[in-house]
Amino acid sequence: MRTTRLFLLLLLLSFGLIACPTTRGGTGDDDDSTDDDDDASDDDDASDDDDSVPNTETDCDDGVDEDEDGATDCADDDCADVAPCFWPDALDHTGDFDFTGFEIECDIGIPIDIDVDDCRTTYSSALSTETGACPTCDRTFEGAFTYSEDSCAELLDSTSPTSGAFGVNFTSATDWEFFAQGDDGVWESIGTTTDDGAGNHSITGADVVSGNPPDCGVDDDQDLGSLAVTLVWRASGK
């Protein structure tokens, strides 16, 4: 608005169509020569400076609507990519553990080769925010696990966990670092992810599992099989 006014003033001045302002001390406007009228009570320059409003939200965590568009902080679209506005309140999570058994050597009185059984465990979970669990994380999420397959627990004669928790540091809107709590209670990083373009954050890995099965009749650990792990998180509703 101010730019338009100055442009018009310059245009009028160039054609000599406005009179010079009265001198200071007179009965006219005491404003400087860039004022656009003779009203002594009107100081255009001062009012423009005092009433300036930013075009965007300048602080997304102060409770103030700086750009006066009716939306404050994270409710303003200007803050969509600013922390903590892009931090999700809930995550959808899935886990897949796929074990492929190897052939191992046992001694049950006579040497014999045995195939270790394959197994697979898959689960899903709706994770919600947990306050203050991971002390070095931006947020911690926890939820109950629902298993669609759990043959590994059956094979190992063990019980799979009924719930789990993950800490997250949101490096940016697309880059997240995940943490899990070990048996010693310490939270450790399990990987850094980047949004795949569809909202998914994935950690994958594969390793050889070694051990000494009971009743195998040998003293040394052997490679029992390979375990492929895929963990996926995405913001709920996206």
C-alpha positions in Angstrom: 0.0 0.0 0.0 2.8 2.4 1.0 4.7 1.6 -2.2 1.7 2.5 -4.3 1.2 5.8 -2.5 4.9 6.8 -3.0 4.7 5.9 -6.7 1.6 8.1 -7.2 3.3 11.0 -5.3 6.4 10.7 -7.5 4.3 10.6 -10.6 2.4 13.8 -9.5 5.5 15.6 -8.5 7.1 14.9 -11.9 4.2 16.8 -13.6 4.2 19.6 -11.1 0.6 18.9 -10.0 1.0 19.3 -6.3 2.1 22.3 -4.3 5.1 22.5 -2.1 4.3 21.9 1.6 4.2 24.8 4.1 7.3 25.6 6.0 7.8 24.4 9.6 6.3 26.7 12.1 3.4 27.6 9.9 -0.2 26.6 10.1 0.2 23.7 7.6 1.3 20.2 8.0 4.5 19.8 10.1 5.3 16.5 8.5 8.2 16.1 6.1 7.9 16.6 2.3 6.9 13.1 1.6 3.5 13.5 3.3 0.6 13.4 0.8 -1.7 16.1 2.3 -1.7 19.3 4.3 -3.4 17.9 7.4 -1.1 18.8 10.4 -2.5 16.0 12.4 -1.6 13.3 9.9 1.9 11.9 9.8 1.8 9.2 7.1 5.4 8.0 7.6 5.1 7.4 11.3 1.8 5.6 10.9 3.1 3.3 8.2 6.1 2.3 10.3 4.1 1.8 13.5 1.3 -0.2 11.9 3.5 -2.5 9.8 2.4 -6.2 9.9 4.6 -9.1 8.8 3.3 -11.1 5.8 4.0 -14.4 7.6 4.0 -15.8 11.2 7.4 -14.9 12.5 7.4 -17.1 15.7 5.6 -20.4 15.7 5.7 -21.0 19.5 4.9 -17.7 21.2 1.1 -17.6 21.3 1.0 -14.5 19.1 -0.7 -14.1 15.7 2.1 -11.9 14.2 0.6 -11.7 10.6 -2.9 -11.2 12.0 -4.5 -13.7 9.7 -6.6 -15.3 12.5 -4.3 -18.4 12.9 -1.7 -18.5 15.7 1.5 -20.5 15.8 1.1 -24.1 14.6 -2.5 -23.4 13.4 -1.0 -21.1 10.8 0.0 -22.7 7.5 3.2 -20.6 7.6 4.4 -22.8 10.4 3.7 -26.2 8.7 7.5 -26.9 8.3 8.7 -25.4 11.6 9.3 -27.5 14.7 7.4 -28.4 16.7 4.5 -27.9 14.3 5.4 -30.8 12.0 5.8 -33.3 15.0 3.0 -35.9 14.8 0.8 -36.7 17.8 0.5 -40.3 16.8 2.2 -42.9 14.6 1.1 -46.1 12.8 3.7 -48.7 13.2 4.4 -52.2 11.7 7.1 -54.7 12.4 8.2 -57.7 10.4 10.8 -60.3 11.5 11.5 -63.0 8.9 13.8 -65.8 9.9 15.3 -68.3 7.4 16.9 -71.3 9.0 20.2 -72.9 8.0 21.3 -76.6 8.1 23.3 -77.3 11.2 25.4 -80.2 12.4 24.3 -82.0 15.5 25.6 -85.1 17.4 22.9 -87.3 18.9 25.1 -90.3 19.3 25.8 -90.1 15.6 26.7 -87.0 13.5 23.5 -85.7 11.8 22.6 -82.6 9.8 19.4 -80.9 10.9 17.4 -78.1 9.1 16.5 -75.2 11.4 12.8 -74.3 10.9 11.9 -71.0 9.3 9.6 -68.6 11.2 8.0 -65.2 10.8 6.6 -62.7 13.3 4.6 -59.6 12.1 2.7 -57.1 14.1 1.0 -53.6 13.9 0.5 -50.9 16.4 -1.2 -47.5 16.8 1.4 -45.5 18.8 0.3 -42.5 20.9 2.4 -39.9 22.6 3.9 -40.8 26.0 5.3 -37.9 28.1 8.9 -37.9 29.2 9.9 -41.5 28.6 13.0 -40.9 26.4 14.9 -38.0 28.0 16.9 -37.1 24.9 14.0 -37.4 22.3 11.6 -34.8 21.0 8.7 -37.2 21.6 8.1 -40.8 22.7 5.3 -43.0 21.3 4.0 -46.2 22.8 1.2 -48.7 22.0 -0.1 -52.2 22.1 1.1 -54.8 19.5 -1.4 -56.8 17.5 0.2 -59.9 15.9 -1.0 -61.2 12.5 1.6 -64.0 12.6 3.9 -65.1 15.4 5.5 -68.4 14.5 8.9 -67.4 15.8 7.5 -67.2 19.3 6.1 -70.6 18.9 9.4 -72.0 17.5 11.4 -70.5 20.4 8.7 -71.4 22.9 8.7 -67.8 24.1 6.3 -65.0 24.6 6.3 -61.9 22.3 6.0 -58.5 23.9 2.4 -57.1 24.1 3.5 -53.5 23.6 6.4 -51.3 22.8 7.7 -47.7 22.9 9.9 -45.7 20.5 11.6 -42.3 21.0 11.9 -40.0 18.0 14.1 -36.9 17.3 12.6 -34.9 14.4 15.7 -33.5 12.6 13.4 -32.1 10.0 9.9 -32.7 8.5 11.3 -35.5 6.5 14.3 -36.8 8.5 13.6 -38.7 11.8 15.8 -40.6 14.2 14.3 -43.5 16.2 15.3 -44.8 19.6 14.5 -47.9 21.5 15.0 -48.9 25.2 17.4 -51.8 25.9 17.1 -54.3 28.6 19.4 -52.1 30.7 16.9 -49.2 30.5 19.1 -47.1 28.3 17.6 -45.5 25.2 19.7 -46.0 22.1 19.4 -45.0 18.5 18.2 -47.7 16.2 18.4 -45.7 13.0 17.8 -42.5 11.0 15.1 -42.4 8.3 14.0 -40.2 5.5 10.4 -40.0 4.3 10.0 -42.2 1.2 7.7 -39.6 -0.4 4.6 -41.5 0.7 5.0 -40.7 4.4 6.7 -43.9 5.4 9.8 -44.0 7.6 11.5 -47.4 7.4 14.4 -49.2 9.1 15.6 -52.4 7.6 18.3 -54.8 8.4 19.5 -58.4 8.1 21.9 -60.4 10.3 22.9 -64.0 11.0 21.6 -65.5 14.2 24.0 -67.8 16.0 23.4 -70.1 18.9 23.6 -73.6 20.3 20.2 -75.3 20.2 19.4 -77.6 23.1 19.7 -81.3 22.5 22.0 -80.7 19.5 24.8 -82.4 21.2 27.6 -80.0 20.2 29.4 -77.5 22.4 30.1 -74.6 20.0 27.6 -72.0 18.7 26.6 -72.4 15.1 25.0 -70.1 12.6 21.3 -71.0 12.9 19.8 -68.8 10.2 19.4 -65.2 8.8 16.9 -62.7 10.3 15.5 -59.9 8.1 13.9 -57.1 10.0 11.6 -54.3 8.6 10.2 -51.6 10.9 7.9 -48.9 9.5 6.4 -45.8 11.0 4.2 -43.1 9.5 2.2 -40.2 11.0 -1.3 -41.4 11.8 -3.9 -40.3 9.2 -1.3 -39.6 6.5 
